[in-house]
Amino acid sequence: MSGNKTREEYVKKFAKYGIEASVDEVFGTAYLASYYFTKNPPNGKLYVMGNSGIQGELANVKGLEIVTEETDYSLDKIDVDAWSSARLDERVDAVLVGFDPHFNFTKVLKAASYIKQGAKFIVTNEDAELPLRRDDLCVPGVGCIVAAVRKAVLPREPHQVCG
């Protein structure tokens, strides 16, 4: 399950298709990422590129400090002065990359910068494409977002792929 929904959202989706499931039977990638952080908490803050499903699952992890800017486009213009004066949170110790419908240059810049400074690189999954019942339309998956960050931080690779 690669859309980075909460387990509750998946249970509702399954019910629409006549599939009975309980939250305890669902293991989506957003949940797996949150579970990872319960066992491997960062030594500082977590920078998140992700949607509301990821945020919802991470909210269940006690003590986790999250840095995210859902619609931050402040560094999206070609502006060396803006890039040079960009402020990063010095306490970020891990980066989580998941499905982000507001994916943009600013987020890649920040995620890559944190990783290059030593933050752990965690991803929800590396799916290339989201399933759709149309053969003529390709909906890029999380793997495409991960590829943008990965290319910027080579030779670093993700520390963990959660699902």
HELIX and SHEET records of a PDB file:
HELIX    1   1 ARG A    7  LYS A   16  1                                  10    
HELIX    2   2 VAL A   23  GLU A   25  5                                   3    
HELIX    3   3 THR A   29  LYS A   39  1                                  11    
HELIX    4   4 SER A   52  LEU A   58  1                                   7    
HELIX    5   5 VAL A   80  SER A   84  1                                   5    
HELIX    6   6 PHE A  105  LYS A  116  1                                  12    
HELIX    7   7 VAL A  142  VAL A  153  1                                  12    
SHEET    1   A 5 ILE A  66  VAL A  67  0                                        
SHEET    2   A 5 LYS A  45  MET A  49  1                                        
SHEET    3   A 5 VAL A  92  VAL A  97  1                                        
SHEET    4   A 5 LYS A 120  VAL A 123  1                                        
SHEET    5   A 5 GLN A 160  VAL A 161  1                                        
SHEET    1   B 2 GLU A 129  LEU A 130  0                                        
SHEET    2   B 2 VAL A 139  PRO A 140 -1                                        
END                                                                             
